[in-house]
């Protein structure tokens, strides 16, 4: 199992109220987290694309953000988590151009993740008036297979669809090297895993709640990907899942950080905006919040495998559970409302004590697949 980091520009209201430069500092701090993750042996960093999601995510222009990180890092793969390829949001040709440009700037380290938007608040900003959020599936389905054609055809043959069109044109630049970046899909529900597998796409599993939820979901994906009809030049047989992670020198310190991290507020915002995700029982409707975390709640979340938290040995064993469940990549959502110093400690300790015990392959999984296709 490989390891990644997920950043999104989280700027809670309490931080913004206390510091007029909170937004700026949050975005700059997160670049520093990715740079440290690169040094600490993490293989992937994912940057969100969200629009209008106040507090939850201020990282909207992630192509610009990833361009900076391409220069600031050396080995870590940089992924769009996601680029939204729906024509009313981003014209597909411009998405293809951004992907290829970032692939050059990173010298083949780019990972192309796509999705359909976070929920109704985001989607209705670009497509006002639609009543069925599943409408975005039609737009995504129409578009996703066109990207490899834009990259690999000398002159793209053009496209005439229901939602967008383009006459024959040369789409430039072409990706770096002989093949295109690995392609991923952000799964908002368990049924999306099998769909992605059939198309030969890796899954960005932002919706998995706990390890026991993972086993049957990954099985459905692995069964589907065996008979994939890939939309790209190769099958990206890959399941990434995300989890909160706090690692400190002692268990007590890690729990203390979690209690003071405002995790309940971040989780409440997640379900405020991701209203197309399955809503677990007991999650209140916004503006009601989940209860503030206590030591007892944090210990329960750890026991229920809903949070990775503890000293390095404990975090190692908690990560092994995801490995045994079949995850190909475990990506940690950071920051989570805790201090930059504590976040950096988490990254360093995981790099020193966890990653070397689980990820012993120096080569990125997607690099092997891409090289075989090239």
C-alpha positions in Angstrom: 0.0 0.0 0.0 1.2 3.5 -0.9 0.7 6.7 0.9 -0.6 10.1 0.0 -1.7 13.5 1.3 -4.9 15.4 0.5 -5.2 19.2 0.8 -8.2 21.4 0.2 -7.7 24.9 1.7 -9.7 24.5 4.9 -10.4 27.9 6.4 -12.9 27.6 9.3 -14.8 30.7 10.4 -13.1 30.8 13.8 -9.7 31.0 12.2 -10.8 33.7 9.7 -12.3 35.8 12.4 -9.2 35.7 14.5 -6.7 36.4 11.7 -7.4 38.5 8.5 -4.7 36.6 6.7 -6.2 33.2 7.6 -7.0 32.2 4.0 -3.6 33.1 2.7 -1.8 31.3 5.5 -3.9 28.2 5.1 -3.1 27.9 1.4 0.6 28.5 1.9 0.8 26.1 4.9 -0.7 23.4 2.8 2.0 23.8 0.1 4.5 23.3 2.9 2.8 20.1 4.0 3.1 18.7 0.5 6.8 19.7 0.3 7.4 17.9 3.6 5.5 14.9 2.5 7.7 14.7 -0.6 10.8 14.7 1.7 9.1 12.1 4.0 8.5 9.5 1.4 4.8 10.0 0.6 4.2 9.1 -3.0 1.1 11.2 -3.8 -0.4 14.5 -3.1 -4.0 15.3 -4.1 -5.4 18.9 -4.4 -9.1 19.5 -4.5 -11.1 21.6 -6.9 -14.1 23.2 -5.1 -16.1 26.3 -5.8 -18.3 28.3 -3.4 -17.7 26.0 -0.4 -16.9 28.6 2.2 -14.8 27.4 5.1 -14.7 23.8 3.9 -12.4 24.3 0.9 -10.9 27.5 -0.6 -8.7 25.6 -3.0 -10.5 26.4 -6.3 -7.7 27.0 -8.8 -5.9 23.8 -8.1 -4.2 23.8 -11.5 -2.3 26.9 -10.5 -1.6 25.4 -7.1 -0.2 22.1 -8.6 1.9 24.1 -11.1 3.7 25.7 -8.1 4.1 22.3 -6.4 5.5 20.7 -9.6 8.5 23.1 -9.2 8.7 22.8 -5.4 8.8 19.0 -5.2 11.0 16.3 -6.6 9.5 12.8 -6.4 5.9 13.0 -5.1 3.2 12.5 -7.7 0.8 15.4 -7.9 -2.9 14.7 -8.5 -6.1 16.6 -9.3 -8.5 15.5 -6.6 -10.3 16.6 -8.8 -10.4 18.5 -12.1 -14.0 18.9 -12.9 -14.4 18.1 -16.7 -18.1 19.0 -17.0 -18.4 21.5 -19.9 -20.4 24.1 -17.9 -17.6 24.2 -15.3 -14.4 23.7 -17.3 -14.3 23.1 -21.1 -12.9 19.6 -21.7 -10.3 20.8 -24.1 -8.9 23.2 -21.5 -8.8 20.4 -19.0 -6.9 18.2 -21.4 -4.4 21.1 -22.0 -4.0 21.7 -18.2 -3.3 18.0 -17.6 -0.6 17.8 -20.3 1.0 21.0 -19.2 1.2 19.8 -15.6 2.6 16.5 -16.8 5.4 18.4 -18.4 6.1 20.7 -15.5 6.2 17.7 -13.1 8.1 15.5 -15.7 5.6 12.7 -15.7 4.4 13.0 -12.1 0.9 14.1 -12.7 -2.2 12.0 -11.8 -5.5 12.9 -13.5 -8.4 12.6 -11.1 -11.9 13.7 -12.3 -15.3 13.9 -10.7 -18.7 15.5 -10.9 -18.7 18.2 -8.2 -19.2 18.2 -4.5 -22.9 18.5 -4.2 -25.9 20.6 -5.0 -24.4 24.0 -3.7 -21.5 23.7 -6.1 -23.3 22.1 -9.0 -26.2 24.6 -9.0 -23.7 27.4 -9.2 -22.7 26.3 -12.7 -26.0 24.6 -13.7 -28.8 26.6 -12.1 -32.2 25.1 -12.4 -31.4 21.4 -12.6 -33.4 19.3 -10.2 -31.6 16.0 -10.4 -28.0 16.0 -9.4 -27.5 12.8 -11.4 -27.7 15.0 -14.5 -23.9 15.5 -14.0 -23.3 11.8 -14.7 -24.5 12.3 -18.3 -22.1 15.1 -18.8 -19.2 13.2 -17.3 -20.0 10.0 -19.2 -20.0 12.0 -22.5 -16.6 13.5 -21.9 -14.3 11.1 -20.0 -13.3 8.9 -23.0 -12.4 11.9 -25.1 -9.3 12.9 -23.0 -7.0 10.1 -24.2 -8.0 10.8 -27.8 -7.2 14.5 -27.3 -3.7 13.5 -25.9 -2.8 10.7 -28.2 -4.2 11.7 -31.6 -1.9 13.9 -33.6 -4.9 15.9 -34.6 -7.9 15.3 -32.4 -10.7 14.2 -34.7 -13.2 16.5 -32.9 -16.4 15.9 -31.1 -20.1 16.5 -31.5 -22.0 15.8 -28.4 -25.1 16.9 -26.5 -23.3 19.1 -24.1 -20.2 20.3 -26.0 -18.5 20.1 -29.4 -15.2 20.9 -31.1 -14.1 20.7 -34.7 -10.9 18.8 -35.5 -8.0 20.5 -33.8 -4.5 19.8 -32.6 -4.6 19.7 -28.8 -1.3 21.0 -27.4 0.8 20.2 -25.6 0.8 16.4 -25.7 1.5 14.6 -22.3 5.1 14.0 -21.3 6.6 10.8 -22.7 4.8 8.1 -24.7 1.6 7.7 -22.6 -0.9 9.9 -20.8 -1.2 10.2 -17.0 -3.1 7.7 -14.9 -6.8 8.4 -14.8 -8.9 8.4 -11.6 -12.5 8.9 -10.6 -13.7 10.4 -7.3 -16.3 8.0 -6.0 -19.1 9.6 -4.0 -21.0 6.3 -3.4 -20.1 2.6 -3.3 -21.8 1.9 -6.6 -19.3 4.3 -8.3 -16.4 1.9 -7.5 -17.6 -0.8 -9.8 -18.4 1.8 -12.6 -14.9 3.1 -12.4 -13.4 -0.4 -12.4 -15.3 -1.2 -15.6 -13.8 1.9 -17.3 -10.3 1.0 -16.1 -10.1 4.1 -13.8 -8.5 4.2 -10.4 -10.8 5.2 -7.6 -10.4 8.2 -5.3 -12.4 6.9 -2.4 -13.5 10.0 -0.5 -16.7 8.3 0.8 -15.4 5.3 2.7 -16.0 5.7 6.4 -14.3 2.8 8.1 -12.1 -0.2 7.3 -14.9 -2.7 7.5 -16.8 -0.7 4.8 -13.8 -1.0 2.6 -13.6 -4.7 2.1 -16.8 -5.3 0.1 -16.4 -2.1 -1.8 -12.9 -2.8 -2.9 -14.0 -6.4 -3.8 -16.7 -4.9 -6.2 -14.1 -2.7 -7.8 -11.5 -5.5 -8.2 -14.1 -7.8 -9.7 -15.1 -5.1 -12.2 -11.6 -4.0 -13.1 -10.6 -7.6 -14.1 -12.9 -7.2 -17.2 -12.3 -3.5 -17.7 -12.8 -1.8 -21.1 -10.5 1.1 -20.4 -11.3 4.5 -21.6 -7.6 5.3 -21.5 -4.5 3.7 -22.9 -4.1 1.5 -19.8 -6.0 0.2 -16.8 -5.3 2.0 -13.6 -6.1 -0.8 -11.2 -6.0 1.4 -8.0 -8.1 2.1 -5.0 -7.2 5.2 -2.9 -9.0 5.8 0.4 -8.8 8.8 2.7 -8.7 9.1 6.4 -7.9 11.6 9.1 -4.5 11.0 10.6 -2.8 12.4 13.8 0.5 11.0 14.8 2.4 12.2 17.9 5.2 10.9 20.1 2.7 9.5 22.6 -0.9 8.3 22.4 -1.9 10.9 25.0 -0.5 13.7 22.9 -2.2 12.5 19.8 -5.6 12.3 21.5 -5.0 15.8 23.0 -4.4 17.2 19.5 -7.5 15.5 18.2 -9.7 16.9 21.0 -8.5 20.4 20.3 -8.6 20.1 16.5 -12.2 21.1 15.8 -12.8 17.9 13.9 -16.5 17.9 14.5 -16.8 21.2 12.6 -14.9 19.9 9.6 -17.1 16.8 9.5 -20.2 18.9 9.8 -19.1 21.0 6.9 -18.4 17.9 4.8 -22.0 16.7 5.1 -23.2 20.3 4.6 -21.7 20.5 1.1 -21.4 16.9 0.0 -25.2 16.3 0.1 -25.0 13.7 -2.6 -22.9 11.4 -0.4 -24.6 8.7 1.7 -25.4 10.4 5.0 -24.7 8.1 8.0 -27.3 7.8 10.7 -26.9 10.4 13.4 -25.3 13.2 11.2 -27.2 16.4 12.0 -28.5 18.8 9.3 -26.5 22.0 8.9 -26.3 24.4 10.8 -26.5 21.9 13.6 -23.0 20.5 14.4 -21.7 17.2 15.4 -20.8 17.2 19.1 -17.4 18.6 20.0 -14.9 15.8 20.3 -13.9 14.6 23.8 -11.2 12.1 24.8 -13.9 9.5 25.0 -15.2 10.3 21.5 -11.7 10.2 20.0 -10.9 6.9 21.7 -14.2 5.5 20.3 -13.4 6.8 16.8 -10.0 5.1 17.0 -11.6 1.8 18.2 -14.2 2.0 15.5 -11.5 2.5 12.8 -12.9 5.9 11.9 -9.7 7.8 12.7 -6.0 7.1 12.5 -4.6 8.5 15.7 -1.9 7.6 18.2 1.9 7.1 18.6 3.9 5.8 15.6 3.5 2.2 16.6 -0.3 2.5 16.9 -0.6 4.4 13.7 1.4 1.8 11.9 -1.0 -0.9 13.0 -4.0 1.2 12.1 -2.6 1.7 8.6 -1.9 -2.1 8.3 -5.7 -2.6 8.7 -6.3 -0.6 5.5 -3.5 -2.5 3.8 -5.1 -5.9 4.7 -8.5 -4.6 3.6 -7.2 -4.1 0.1 -6.5 -0.4 -0.2 -3.8 0.4 -2.8 -3.2 3.8 -1.4 -4.1 5.5 1.9 -4.3 9.3 1.7 -4.5 11.5 4.8 -6.7 14.5 4.9 -4.7 17.4 6.2 -4.9 19.9 7.7 -7.8 19.2 10.0 -7.9 22.3 12.1 -4.8 21.5 14.1 -1.6 23.6 14.3 0.9 23.6 11.4 3.5 22.3 13.9 1.4 19.3 14.9 0.5 18.6 11.2 4.2 18.6 10.3 4.9 16.2 13.1 2.3 13.9 11.8 3.8 13.9 8.3 7.4 13.4 9.6 6.5 10.6 12.0 4.5 8.7 9.4 7.4 9.2 7.0 9.9 7.9 9.5 8.0 5.0 11.2 5.0 4.0 9.1 5.7 4.3 5.4 9.0 2.3 5.4 7.3 -0.6 7.1 4.4 -0.9 4.6 5.5 0.7 1.2 8.8 -1.0 0.4 8.6 -0.5 -3.4 10.5 2.7 -4.5 8.5 2.9 -7.7 5.1 4.5 -7.9 2.3 2.0 -8.8 1.0 4.3 -11.5 4.5 4.8 -13.0 4.7 1.0 -13.7 1.3 1.0 -15.4 2.1 4.0 -17.5 5.5 2.8 -18.5 4.0 -0.5 -19.6 1.5 1.3 -21.8 4.1 3.6 -23.3 
